[in-house]
Amino acid sequence: MSQEKLTQFLQSRGIIGAVQAAEIASQFSPKALARHDFLLREGRVSDAYFFLDHGLLRAFACDPAGHDVTTAFYPAGQVVFEVSSFFTRAPSQENIQALTDCTGWFITFQQLNALFHARPEFREFGRSVLVHGFATLKSRMLAMITTSATERYEQLLKTAPEVLRHAPVKHVASYLGVTDTSLSRIRAGAKAAGTE
């Protein structure tokens, strides 16, 4: 399996050069997940800083009634890990599961910290990834308050169409904060309007 996408990702923020990216990527190990496999289960400590090369992952947590609620989708080209559990070493409240067969590259918490200490450029890259992740989370929180379900659906369709191709309707609906029936109406409206 080629590390080309990983090295491109490491160079994507303009902090790490090509030679450095290849050296850092060489510290990552390959990992494959079959559809429905878990990268992380609730109650375990997140220990894999995982770059997703191919596939689609979903993060979810269970509400008090036992229903799972989708908290994030991860298309290829992203780092996937449960930030709070990973850095505090506390058990995760989330699950991360493959919606399709997935392949990628990972390092452990210990390896990540060793790289941060040994390579200031990777530490700066890691900080940039975290800041971007926080900004994305904040935008999603505000969108749940300030935009309609239709607008949230259209944004998802625009930014991550692979989610709508591969994720079951119930997972997309819980992510958007609507019922399955409401999502079906929204999708029918989008098709009628020619936006889907």
C-alpha positions in Angstrom: 0.0 0.0 0.0 1.4 3.4 -1.1 2.0 6.2 1.4 1.5 8.8 -1.3 -1.8 10.2 0.1 -0.3 10.3 3.6 2.8 12.2 2.5 0.5 14.6 0.5 -1.6 15.2 3.6 1.5 15.9 5.7 2.6 18.5 3.2 -0.9 20.0 2.7 -0.5 22.8 5.3 2.8 24.1 3.9 4.7 23.3 7.1 6.4 20.1 6.2 8.5 19.6 3.1 8.5 16.5 0.8 11.6 14.9 2.3 10.4 15.5 5.9 6.9 14.2 5.0 8.4 10.9 3.7 10.5 10.5 6.8 7.6 11.1 9.1 5.2 8.9 7.1 7.8 6.0 7.4 6.9 6.0 11.2 3.3 5.1 10.4 2.1 1.5 10.1 -0.6 0.2 7.7 -4.1 -0.7 9.0 -7.1 -2.2 7.3 -10.7 -2.3 8.6 -13.4 -4.3 7.1 -16.9 -2.8 6.8 -18.5 -2.7 10.3 -15.1 -3.1 12.1 -14.4 -0.7 14.9 -11.4 1.6 15.0 -12.5 2.6 18.6 -15.1 1.2 21.0 -16.8 3.2 23.8 -15.1 2.6 27.1 -11.6 2.1 25.6 -8.8 4.7 25.3 -8.2 6.0 21.8 -4.7 5.1 21.0 -4.5 5.2 17.1 -3.8 8.5 15.3 -5.2 7.1 12.0 -4.9 8.7 8.6 -7.7 7.3 6.4 -6.4 6.6 3.0 -9.5 5.0 1.6 -13.1 4.4 2.8 -15.6 6.0 5.2 -15.8 6.0 9.0 -18.5 7.1 11.3 -18.3 8.3 15.0 -21.3 7.8 17.2 -22.3 7.9 20.9 -25.4 6.4 22.6 -28.0 8.6 24.2 -29.7 7.6 27.6 -32.3 5.6 25.7 -29.7 3.5 24.0 -30.1 5.0 20.5 -26.8 5.7 18.7 -26.4 9.3 17.5 -23.9 10.0 14.7 -21.4 12.7 15.8 -19.1 12.7 12.7 -18.3 11.2 9.4 -14.7 10.8 8.2 -14.2 10.5 4.4 -10.8 9.6 3.1 -8.0 12.1 3.4 -8.5 12.9 7.1 -7.0 12.0 10.4 -9.4 10.0 12.5 -9.1 9.7 16.3 -11.2 10.7 19.4 -9.3 13.8 20.5 -10.5 13.9 24.1 -9.7 10.3 24.9 -6.5 10.3 22.9 -4.9 13.3 24.7 -6.4 12.8 28.2 -5.9 9.0 28.1 -9.5 8.6 29.5 -12.0 6.0 28.2 -13.9 7.2 25.1 -17.6 7.9 25.1 -17.7 7.5 21.4 -17.4 4.6 19.0 -15.7 4.9 15.6 -16.8 2.3 13.0 -16.1 1.6 9.4 -19.1 2.1 7.0 -17.1 0.7 4.1 -13.8 -1.3 3.9 -11.1 1.1 4.9 -7.3 1.3 4.7 -4.9 3.8 6.2 -1.9 4.5 8.3 -1.5 4.9 12.0 0.8 5.7 14.9 0.2 5.3 18.6 -0.1 8.0 21.2 3.4 7.2 22.4 4.8 7.3 18.9 3.0 10.6 18.2 4.5 12.3 21.2 8.0 11.0 20.3 7.6 12.5 16.9 6.3 15.8 18.3 9.4 16.1 20.5 11.8 15.0 17.7 10.3 17.1 14.9 9.1 20.6 15.6 7.6 20.8 12.1 5.4 17.8 12.9 4.4 19.3 16.2 3.3 22.5 14.4 1.5 20.4 11.8 -0.3 18.6 14.6 -1.3 21.9 16.2 -2.7 23.1 12.8 -4.8 19.9 12.5 -6.2 20.3 15.9 -7.1 24.0 15.4 -8.8 23.1 12.1 -10.7 20.3 13.8 -11.9 22.6 16.6 -13.0 25.2 14.1 -14.9 22.5 12.1 -16.6 21.3 15.3 -17.6 24.8 16.3 -19.0 25.5 12.9 -21.1 22.3 13.1 -22.4 23.2 16.6 -23.5 26.6 15.3 -25.0 25.2 12.2 -27.2 22.9 14.3 -28.6 26.2 15.8 -28.5 28.7 13.0 -29.4 26.7 9.9 -32.3 24.6 8.8 -32.2 20.8 8.3 -32.4 21.4 4.6 -29.4 23.7 4.6 -27.4 21.3 6.7 -28.3 18.5 4.2 -27.3 20.6 1.3 -24.0 21.5 3.0 -23.2 17.8 3.6 -24.1 17.0 0.0 -21.7 19.7 -1.2 -18.8 19.0 1.1 -19.0 15.2 1.6 -21.2 13.5 -1.1 -19.6 10.1 -0.4 -21.3 10.2 3.0 -24.7 10.2 1.3 -23.6 7.4 -1.1 -22.4 5.0 1.6 -24.1 5.9 4.9 -27.5 4.5 5.8 -30.3 7.1 6.0 -30.7 6.6 9.8 -27.0 7.6 10.4 -27.3 10.7 8.2 -30.5 11.7 9.8 -29.1 11.4 13.3 -26.0 13.4 12.2 -28.3 16.2 10.8 -30.5 16.1 13.9 -33.7 15.0 12.1 -35.9 11.9 11.8 -35.5 9.4 9.0 -38.9 10.6 7.6 -37.8 14.2 7.6 -34.6 13.4 5.8 -36.6 11.4 3.2 -38.7 14.6 2.6 -35.6 16.8 2.4 -34.0 14.4 -0.1 -37.2 14.2 -2.2 -37.3 18.1 -2.2 -33.6 18.3 -3.3 -34.2 15.8 -6.1 -37.3 17.7 -7.3 -35.3 21.0 -7.2 -32.4 19.3 -9.1 -29.8 20.0 -6.3 -29.1 16.3 -5.7 
